[in-house]
Amino acid sequence: MFTLTVTLPPETERKLREKATTSGLSFERYIENRLGELAENDPAPEPKPGRMLDEILAPVRAGFEASGMTEDELADLFRDAREEAWQVRQRTGSNS
């Protein structure tokens, strides 16, 4: 059996407790039943193409914008970092 702790806004809790009472169930049993119904009947949402990558890159983009760096300066930074990493691998004999 899985145990879950959920923090609900007071209004949401009140509404759910009302529904449980109306259904003649304990609050816990009502929530268990509703979650079971959700798991059985609610189709999984369709993934939004590219959304995940956009979300991952959002902080990077914000940081870039805040830095005031130009795209050319950013490209130079990456090129220098790649060159430095290559030099380190050459000195240590590491290919990974």
TINUFI-186296 format. One record per atom (N, C-alpha, C): residue in one letter; z, y, x. Coordinates in steps of 0.02 Angstrom, whole numbers, plus 50000, padded with zeros to 5 digits. Example, Ala and Ser with C-alpha at 12.3 -4.5 7.8 and 13.67 -1.06 7.14 Angstrom:
2
A503904971650660A503904977550615A503904983550660S503544988850642S503574994750684S503945000250645
This chain:
96
M500004994150042M500005000050000M500005006250044F499585010950029F499515017250066F499935022650033T500305026450073T500705031950047T500385038450070L500335043250024L500025049650037L500485055250014T500565060250056T500945066150037T500445071850027V500475075049969V500005080349953V500395086549933T500185092249958T500485098549937T500025101749886L500305103049827L499915105849772L500175112849754P499735117149733P499965123549706P500385122149643P500885126149630P501325124949573P500945124149506E500435128149495E500055127749432E499695121049426T499425118649481T499075112149480T499575106649465E500145106849497E500665101849485E500875101949411R500975107849384R501185108449314R500675105349267K500035106849279K499505104049236K499475096449241L499535093849302L499515086649311L500115083249279R500695086249284R501295083449253R501215083449177E500925088749149E500795088949077E500335083249056K499805082249094K499325076949078K499655070149083A500085069249133A500435062849141A500885061649080T501245066649060T501685066049002T501295064448939T500745068048929T500315066848871T500045059748871S499905057048931S499645050248937S500185044948932G500815047148932G501365042348929G501495038848995L501285041949049L501375038949115L501835043249158S502125040149209S502495044149258S501985048249297F502225053549327F501785057849367F501435053749421E501815049749457E501535045649512E501005040849487R501165037349432R500685032449404R500045036049381Y500125041849349Y499545045649326Y499095047549385I499395049949439I499005051849499I498665045749528E499025040149533E498725033949559E498125031949517N498195032249451N497645030349407N497045035049416R497175041449418R496625046349426R496265045449492L496635044249545L496315043149610L495915036749610G496165031549577G495795025349571G495145026349533E495175030249478E494565031849440E494075035749483L494325040449520L493895044449563L493535039949615A493915035449644A493625030949695A493085026449665E493185024349603E492715019749571E492105023249541N492195029149514N491675032149473N491325038249503D491615041449550D491335047649576D490855046049633P490215047649625P489755046249680P489905050749739A489785048049797A489885051949858A489385057749859P489615063649881P489145069249884P488595067949934E488005070349919E487445069749965E487585074050027P487485071350086P487585075450146P487075081050148K487295086750172K486855092450179K486555092350249P485905091550255P485605091050322P485765097150364G485955095950426G486085101350473G486745104850462R487075103750408R487695107350393R488235105750444M488305099550462M488835097650508M488745101050575L488145101150601L488015104250665L488145111750660D487925114850605D488055121950596D488805123450596E489195119150564E489915120150562E490215119350632I489975114550669I490235113350737I490075119250782L489475121950775L489255127350819L489485134250798A489765134950739A489975141550714A490435145150762P490965141950789P491405145550836P491045147450901V490585143250923V490205144750983V489765150850972R489435150950915R489005156750899R489425163150893A490005162650861A490435168550853A490675170950921G490855166250964G491075168151032G490515171451071F489915168851064F489335171851098F489225178951074E489235179851008E489135186650980E489675191451004A490295189051005A490855193251025A490825194951100S490505190651139S490485191751212S490045197651231G489565199251189G489095204651205G488545202451254M488535196151270M488045193451317M487355193151284T486845194051323T486165193251297T485975185851301E485435183951266E485205177051270E484995175351341D484695180051376D484485178751445D485095177651490E485625181551480E486235180651519E486545173851505L486535171751442L486805165251424L486395159651457A485735160451456A485295155451487A485445155051562D485545160851594D485715160951666D486375157451678L486865158651635L487525155451642L487455147851640F487075145351591F486975138051585F486585135351645R486085138951666R485685136751723R486125136351786D486555141351797D487005141351855D487505135651851A487775134451791A488265128951782A487935122251795R487315121451770R486955115151781R486815114151855E486625119351889E486485119051961E487115117352000E487665120451981E488305119152015E488515111852005A488445109351943A488615102351929A488175097651970W487525099251976W487065095152015W487285095152088Q487475100952115Q487695101452185Q488315097152196V488785097352150V489395093252156V489225085852156R488775083852111R488585076752109R488235074652174Q487845079052204Q487505077452266Q488015076552323R488525080852323R489035080352376R489475074152368T489615072252306T490075066652295T489705059952287G489045060252281G488655054152273G488695051352202S488935055152155S489005052952086S488375054652047N488125049752007N487525050851967N487675052151894S488315052451875S488475053351804S488835059751792
